[in-house]
């Protein structure tokens, strides 16, 4: 993690499913909040990743990101093409990269992700890495489920995970 002093812009945006906080550095999107969560979640998440950063509200500066989320929520976007500034360990980065290969509207198990990154049997460590994903939706950790098909832990809470999976299943039939 870098300890550079910098400004991180943030804003709250309304979507059909609820509100989301987004935050970005000059390099790209760095944090996506949970649906209908408070500013505190964003502050805590950004502080862990960028301890010396200053948060500056600037919804205008986040319009590119906001538009892609609007497109995702209305079903016209199945992948994101945003600049990202994601901080994590090498293992977390491998896990998060694997998540981005899960097709829209589909799911994989924690064990399948572990196998994909060459760490067969490390499904618990994969789960821990997924839980630290700062870019909900963009890095689609909501698409990872328990091997028995049930929904398992999610930073945005299971209601959000279920909502996103239902949205993708419904929209996938339309697109």
Backbone torsions as a table, in degrees:
resi	resn	phi	psi	omega
1	UNK	NA	139.0	178.5
2	UNK	-83.8	145.0	177.6
3	UNK	-110.6	30.7	-178.8
4	UNK	-77.6	142.5	173.2
5	UNK	-76.1	131.3	-179.4
6	UNK	-160.8	161.6	173.6
7	UNK	-94.1	139.2	174.2
8	UNK	-121.9	123.9	-180.0
9	UNK	-86.3	148.9	179.4
10	UNK	-146.0	163.8	175.4
11	UNK	-166.9	161.1	176.1
12	UNK	-107.5	135.1	-177.0
13	UNK	-129.1	143.1	179.9
14	UNK	-97.3	135.0	176.3
15	UNK	-131.0	170.3	179.8
16	UNK	-56.9	-33.1	-177.4
17	UNK	-86.7	-10.2	-178.7
18	UNK	139.5	-169.0	-178.3
19	UNK	-97.9	151.2	178.1
20	UNK	-136.1	137.8	169.4
21	UNK	-91.8	134.8	175.1
22	UNK	-121.5	147.6	176.9
23	UNK	-140.8	145.7	-179.1
24	UNK	-145.1	145.8	169.7
25	UNK	-90.6	-177.8	175.1
26	UNK	-66.3	-16.7	-179.1
27	UNK	-91.7	-19.9	180.0
28	UNK	153.7	-179.6	179.4
29	UNK	-59.1	130.9	-177.4
30	UNK	-122.6	-14.1	-180.0
31	UNK	-158.8	137.0	173.2
32	UNK	-124.4	123.6	179.7
33	UNK	-76.8	174.0	175.9
34	UNK	-82.4	154.5	177.8
35	UNK	-56.8	130.1	174.4
36	UNK	60.0	25.0	176.3
37	UNK	-90.5	163.2	-177.4
38	UNK	-79.9	169.0	175.8
39	UNK	-59.3	-29.2	-178.7
40	UNK	-56.4	-40.8	179.2
41	UNK	-59.5	-45.3	178.8
42	UNK	-63.9	-46.8	-179.9
43	UNK	-57.9	-46.9	-179.8
44	UNK	-64.4	-44.0	-179.0
45	UNK	-64.4	-45.0	-179.2
46	UNK	-67.9	-39.2	-179.5
47	UNK	-62.1	-37.5	177.7
48	UNK	-63.7	-37.6	-176.6
49	UNK	-85.6	-34.9	-175.6
50	UNK	-133.7	76.1	-172.4
51	UNK	-57.6	-28.8	-177.1
52	UNK	-101.6	8.3	-177.1
53	UNK	-77.8	154.6	174.4
54	UNK	-112.6	127.9	177.8
55	UNK	-83.7	131.6	-179.6
56	UNK	-129.3	120.1	179.9
57	UNK	-68.8	128.8	-177.3
58	UNK	-162.3	80.6	-178.4
59	UNK	-68.2	-30.0	179.0
60	UNK	-62.2	-41.5	-179.9
61	UNK	-68.9	-10.4	-178.5
62	UNK	-106.9	11.8	-174.7
63	UNK	-60.8	-37.9	177.7
64	UNK	-58.0	-44.9	-178.8
65	UNK	-68.8	-46.1	179.5
66	UNK	-56.5	-43.8	-178.8
67	UNK	-62.1	-40.2	179.8
68	UNK	-68.0	-34.3	175.3
69	UNK	-68.2	-40.8	175.3
70	UNK	-57.1	-46.3	179.6
71	UNK	-62.1	-40.4	178.1
72	UNK	-62.9	-49.0	-176.8
73	UNK	-67.0	-27.4	178.3
74	UNK	-92.9	2.5	173.4
75	UNK	88.9	3.8	-179.6
76	UNK	-92.3	-0.5	178.2
77	UNK	-134.0	128.6	178.3
78	UNK	-110.9	-13.2	174.7
79	UNK	-138.6	158.6	179.9
80	UNK	-103.4	142.7	178.7
81	UNK	-126.1	55.4	-176.7
82	UNK	-103.9	150.7	167.2
83	UNK	-68.7	136.8	-177.8
84	UNK	-121.0	150.1	173.8
85	UNK	-133.5	81.5	-173.7
86	UNK	-105.9	130.8	-178.0
87	UNK	-110.7	132.3	177.4
88	UNK	-175.4	170.3	177.1
89	UNK	-68.0	168.3	177.8
90	UNK	-58.8	-43.3	179.3
91	UNK	-62.4	-46.4	178.7
92	UNK	-59.5	-43.3	179.7
93	UNK	-60.2	-41.2	178.2
94	UNK	-63.2	-43.2	179.4
95	UNK	-64.0	-48.9	-177.2
96	UNK	-62.4	-37.6	177.9
97	UNK	-63.7	-41.5	178.6
98	UNK	-62.1	-35.9	179.7
99	UNK	-62.0	-34.7	-177.6
100	UNK	-69.8	-10.2	178.5
101	UNK	-93.0	-5.7	178.0
102	UNK	-74.1	119.3	-177.6
103	UNK	-61.5	147.8	175.9
104	UNK	-49.8	131.4	176.8
105	UNK	80.9	0.6	179.7
106	UNK	-115.5	166.9	179.5
107	UNK	-132.9	161.1	172.6
108	UNK	-138.2	160.7	178.0
109	UNK	-91.0	163.7	176.1
110	UNK	-58.0	-40.1	178.5
111	UNK	-63.5	-38.4	178.1
112	UNK	-65.0	-39.8	177.7
113	UNK	-65.6	-43.2	178.2
114	UNK	-57.7	-44.6	179.5
115	UNK	-64.5	-40.5	-179.5
116	UNK	-60.9	-33.4	-179.2
117	UNK	-94.0	9.7	177.1
118	UNK	77.7	23.4	-178.8
119	UNK	-123.9	48.8	-178.9
120	UNK	-48.5	132.4	-179.5
121	UNK	91.9	-9.3	-178.1
122	UNK	-93.7	35.0	-175.5
123	UNK	-63.9	-30.8	177.1
124	UNK	-68.8	-42.2	177.7
125	UNK	-65.0	-36.4	175.5
126	UNK	-62.1	-44.0	178.2
127	UNK	-59.8	-40.7	178.5
128	UNK	-65.0	-43.6	178.4
129	UNK	-63.0	-41.6	179.0
130	UNK	-62.5	-39.2	179.6
131	UNK	-64.1	-18.5	179.7
132	UNK	-99.7	6.6	179.5
133	UNK	-62.9	116.0	-179.0
134	UNK	-82.6	-8.5	-173.6
135	UNK	-115.4	64.4	177.8
136	UNK	-50.8	146.8	178.7
137	UNK	73.8	-53.7	-179.8
138	UNK	-63.9	-48.2	169.4
139	UNK	-99.4	98.6	-162.4
140	UNK	-75.3	69.4	178.4
141	UNK	-68.6	-16.1	176.1
142	UNK	-65.9	-15.3	-179.6
143	UNK	-86.4	4.1	179.0
144	UNK	-103.9	126.0	-176.9
145	UNK	-127.8	169.8	177.4
146	UNK	-67.7	152.6	-177.8
147	UNK	-60.3	-22.3	178.5
148	UNK	-84.9	3.9	177.1
149	UNK	92.5	-4.6	-179.0
150	UNK	-85.7	154.9	176.2
151	UNK	-73.8	139.6	178.1
152	UNK	-123.6	177.2	-173.9
153	UNK	-35.0	149.2	-179.1
154	UNK	-159.5	131.4	-178.9
155	UNK	-56.4	-36.2	-179.0
156	UNK	-82.6	8.6	-178.6
157	UNK	78.2	152.6	-174.7
158	UNK	-63.0	-30.7	177.2
159	UNK	-59.7	-42.5	179.9
160	UNK	-66.3	-43.1	179.7
161	UNK	-59.4	-47.3	179.4
162	UNK	-62.9	-41.3	178.8
163	UNK	-61.1	-46.0	-179.0
164	UNK	-66.1	-41.9	178.6
165	UNK	-64.9	-40.1	177.8
166	UNK	-64.7	-43.1	177.9
167	UNK	-57.7	-48.4	-178.0
168	UNK	-65.6	-38.8	179.0
169	UNK	-64.9	-44.7	-179.8
170	UNK	-66.3	-48.2	-178.1
171	UNK	-67.6	-33.5	-179.5
172	UNK	-61.1	-28.3	178.2
173	UNK	-77.2	-23.1	-177.7
174	UNK	-86.6	-42.5	-174.2
175	UNK	-66.3	NA	NA
